[in-house]
Amino acid sequence: MPTKIHPALIGFTALVFLFLVGPLVIVVGAALSDTTFLTFPPQGFSLRWFQNIFEIDAFRRTILTSLQVAVISTFVALLIGIPASYAMSRYRIQLPGWLSTLFVLPVLVPELVLGFSLLKNLAFQFNAPIFLSLIIGHTILILPYVIRVISASLASFDFSIEEAAISLGSPPLKTFFTVLLPNVRSGVIAAFILAFITSVNDVSISIFLTGPGISTLPIQLLAHMEQFFDPTVASVSVMLMVLTVAVMAIVERTLGLTFLAK
Amino acid sequence: MKRFAGWTLASPATLLVLLGLVAPVAATIYTTFGTPGGPFATYQAFFGSGFRRTVLLRTINVSLIVTLIAVVIGFITAYVVSRAPGWLKSILIIAAVFPLLTGVVVRSFAWLIILGKNGILNSTLINLGVIAEPLSMLYTQGSVIVAMVYLFVPLMVLTLVGVLEAIPDDLIQASASLGANSWATFTQVILPLAVPGLIVGAVLVFTGSFTSYATPQLLGGEQVMMMGTLMYQQAMVTFDWVSASTIAAIMVVITIAIVMAMNAAARRLNPMTV
């Protein structure tokens, strides 16, 4: 028998969800307005602010940079995160306990501090290119997500299947690709997509790692907002929301969204 | 042999975190002790400046208020969501995940449209005849708090839904059938079981607020400077990297101290581990 909930609590919850969704609906409305200033409810209807995004050179460039950084750092994070997660589940007894703490550090250390430290001690000290520093920062930022999601899928993996393959003569690398990877496929897809969106949305690391000609989309949005108050930012926001919907659909199909509520 | 295989597989990620995070951050903190005026000169300068003390206290104050509001709102919401029928629960979780996965810039921008001088709130209030002149709501502590609560309520809800779902309906009904009223059931059954989740959520919200940048920058500006925006200003506008490093060190110490304190508290308060 389900527990009865007081109607006042249900009313309160309805208001909370209105509070959560309302502001995003307002952004969508503002993006569709046919005015040169931000307004809601929209006056007229126009898609010209979406077109405007691609007419501004800075937006074209930063969208491209953001995509490049997100794709590269997500791939690197998967490339090093999958073996690390595997090692931590398969050889848990042989590896020291502090290793899992180390992989939580990127969540503990404030992103702003990481961004500033990479600027000061990598880009400036060693003359490392800004783009490389951005990739390093983003890879570290998303590594904990990758390790957490992959470790969760490995938790239900039966390592005796893998041992069976190896004892039947399958070489280690082949075993990895034909036995292990197919079993954690949904975890890999979810990790990819969560890491990707985290990188695309990052502000606190990227804010320090923008140089001449290099900036990411969220940083460009902040810069644009300081100067203009037109619906361009709203239409970029809508674009990012469409990306979020796509991400959620993929996570729902692979892990189920309830995974995020754990 | 197994140890070697384990290390080989874990080493690239280990090296990246050691060289890309631990070393640079340690170097940043280290430089704050090597200034000419003595090992603690930069900290004396920080705490000696009234302006910086104000910024630190404001940041702590704002983060505490945001955490308190997010905990209360998040707890009630998560409780209702956890008791909702399956289909509705899925919809509500989607409605909470969506803002969480939408970037912080977009979500702060939404409040810029709402609270601005010609924003929706002002124009609605003027149309309703409540006010004659638009209010200045932006660049106040209140606007930063509202936007941050908006930022962190989904996180709180999602952290708590799992914890509250794990409390069986039977337990709540047993409490009721044994004569507890709903307030007693809440304070003596549900709340103690939710404490670990509440602590995790509160830590996430507090540290997130304490180290935030985009929201105080957009909605607080120069008037409501917080630790994150002050650090950025010192590093990138005035190029005082020693001062920026000092702020960074203070942020790291406070964040890690709170996480450790809360971990210890969670262990002591968890009714399941006696």
Chai-1 contact restraints between the chains, C-beta under 6 A:
chainA,res_idxA,chainB,res_idxB,connection_type,confidence,min_distance_angstrom,max_distance_angstrom,comment,restraint_id
A,T3,B,R83,contact,1.0,0.0,6.0,A-B,restraint_1
A,T3,B,D169,contact,1.0,0.0,6.0,A-B,restraint_2
A,T3,B,I172,contact,1.0,0.0,6.0,A-B,restraint_3
A,I5,B,V80,contact,1.0,0.0,6.0,A-B,restraint_4
A,I5,B,R83,contact,1.0,0.0,6.0,A-B,restraint_5
A,L9,B,V80,contact,1.0,0.0,6.0,A-B,restraint_6
A,F12,B,I76,contact,1.0,0.0,6.0,A-B,restraint_7
A,T13,B,T77,contact,1.0,0.0,6.0,A-B,restraint_8
A,T13,B,V80,contact,1.0,0.0,6.0,A-B,restraint_9
A,V16,B,I73,contact,1.0,0.0,6.0,A-B,restraint_10
A,V16,B,T77,contact,1.0,0.0,6.0,A-B,restraint_11
A,F17,B,A95,contact,1.0,0.0,6.0,A-B,restraint_12
A,L20,B,P99,contact,1.0,0.0,6.0,A-B,restraint_13
A,V21,B,A95,contact,1.0,0.0,6.0,A-B,restraint_14
A,P23,B,A110,contact,1.0,0.0,6.0,A-B,restraint_15
A,I26,B,I113,contact,1.0,0.0,6.0,A-B,restraint_16
A,V27,B,A110,contact,1.0,0.0,6.0,A-B,restraint_17
A,A30,B,I113,contact,1.0,0.0,6.0,A-B,restraint_18
A,L38,B,I113,contact,1.0,0.0,6.0,A-B,restraint_19
A,F40,B,I120,contact,1.0,0.0,6.0,A-B,restraint_20
A,I80,B,P12,contact,1.0,0.0,6.0,A-B,restraint_21
A,I80,B,A13,contact,1.0,0.0,6.0,A-B,restraint_22
A,G81,B,A13,contact,1.0,0.0,6.0,A-B,restraint_23
A,P83,B,L9,contact,1.0,0.0,6.0,A-B,restraint_24
A,A84,B,A10,contact,1.0,0.0,6.0,A-B,restraint_25
A,A84,B,A13,contact,1.0,0.0,6.0,A-B,restraint_26
A,Y86,B,L9,contact,1.0,0.0,6.0,A-B,restraint_27
A,A87,B,G6,contact,1.0,0.0,6.0,A-B,restraint_28
A,A87,B,L9,contact,1.0,0.0,6.0,A-B,restraint_29
A,A87,B,A10,contact,1.0,0.0,6.0,A-B,restraint_30
A,Y91,B,K2,contact,1.0,0.0,6.0,A-B,restraint_31
A,Y91,B,G6,contact,1.0,0.0,6.0,A-B,restraint_32
A,Q94,B,K2,contact,1.0,0.0,6.0,A-B,restraint_33
A,Q94,B,R3,contact,1.0,0.0,6.0,A-B,restraint_34
A,Q94,B,G6,contact,1.0,0.0,6.0,A-B,restraint_35
A,L95,B,G6,contact,1.0,0.0,6.0,A-B,restraint_36
A,L102,B,V17,contact,1.0,0.0,6.0,A-B,restraint_37
A,P106,B,L21,contact,1.0,0.0,6.0,A-B,restraint_38
A,V109,B,V25,contact,1.0,0.0,6.0,A-B,restraint_39
A,P110,B,T211,contact,1.0,0.0,6.0,A-B,restraint_40
A,P110,B,M251,contact,1.0,0.0,6.0,A-B,restraint_41
A,P110,B,T255,contact,1.0,0.0,6.0,A-B,restraint_42
A,L112,B,T211,contact,1.0,0.0,6.0,A-B,restraint_43
A,L112,B,Y213,contact,1.0,0.0,6.0,A-B,restraint_44
A,L112,B,G228,contact,1.0,0.0,6.0,A-B,restraint_45
A,V113,B,V25,contact,1.0,0.0,6.0,A-B,restraint_46
A,V113,B,A248,contact,1.0,0.0,6.0,A-B,restraint_47
A,V113,B,M251,contact,1.0,0.0,6.0,A-B,restraint_48
A,V113,B,V252,contact,1.0,0.0,6.0,A-B,restraint_49
A,F116,B,A235,contact,1.0,0.0,6.0,A-B,restraint_50
A,F116,B,A248,contact,1.0,0.0,6.0,A-B,restraint_51
A,S117,B,P24,contact,1.0,0.0,6.0,A-B,restraint_52
A,S117,B,V25,contact,1.0,0.0,6.0,A-B,restraint_53
A,S117,B,T28,contact,1.0,0.0,6.0,A-B,restraint_54
A,L118,B,P24,contact,1.0,0.0,6.0,A-B,restraint_55
A,N121,B,P24,contact,1.0,0.0,6.0,A-B,restraint_56
A,N121,B,A27,contact,1.0,0.0,6.0,A-B,restraint_57
A,L122,B,P24,contact,1.0,0.0,6.0,A-B,restraint_58
A,I136,B,G20,contact,1.0,0.0,6.0,A-B,restraint_59
A,I140,B,G20,contact,1.0,0.0,6.0,A-B,restraint_60
A,I140,B,L21,contact,1.0,0.0,6.0,A-B,restraint_61
A,I197,B,L101,contact,1.0,0.0,6.0,A-B,restraint_62
A,N201,B,G103,contact,1.0,0.0,6.0,A-B,restraint_63
A,V203,B,V104,contact,1.0,0.0,6.0,A-B,restraint_64
A,V203,B,A214,contact,1.0,0.0,6.0,A-B,restraint_65
A,S204,B,Y213,contact,1.0,0.0,6.0,A-B,restraint_66
A,P218,B,G103,contact,1.0,0.0,6.0,A-B,restraint_67
A,P218,B,V105,contact,1.0,0.0,6.0,A-B,restraint_68
A,L221,B,V105,contact,1.0,0.0,6.0,A-B,restraint_69
A,V233,B,F109,contact,1.0,0.0,6.0,A-B,restraint_70
A,S237,B,V106,contact,1.0,0.0,6.0,A-B,restraint_71
A,L240,B,G103,contact,1.0,0.0,6.0,A-B,restraint_72
A,L240,B,V106,contact,1.0,0.0,6.0,A-B,restraint_73
A,M241,B,T102,contact,1.0,0.0,6.0,A-B,restraint_74
A,T244,B,L101,contact,1.0,0.0,6.0,A-B,restraint_75
A,T244,B,T102,contact,1.0,0.0,6.0,A-B,restraint_76
A,V247,B,L101,contact,1.0,0.0,6.0,A-B,restraint_77
A,L257,B,I93,contact,1.0,0.0,6.0,A-B,restraint_78
A,L257,B,V97,contact,1.0,0.0,6.0,A-B,restraint_79
A,L260,B,V97,contact,1.0,0.0,6.0,A-B,restraint_80
A,A261,B,I93,contact,1.0,0.0,6.0,A-B,restraint_81
A,A261,B,L158,contact,1.0,0.0,6.0,A-B,restraint_82
A,A261,B,V161,contact,1.0,0.0,6.0,A-B,restraint_83
A,A261,B,G162,contact,1.0,0.0,6.0,A-B,restraint_84
A,K262,B,G162,contact,1.0,0.0,6.0,A-B,restraint_85
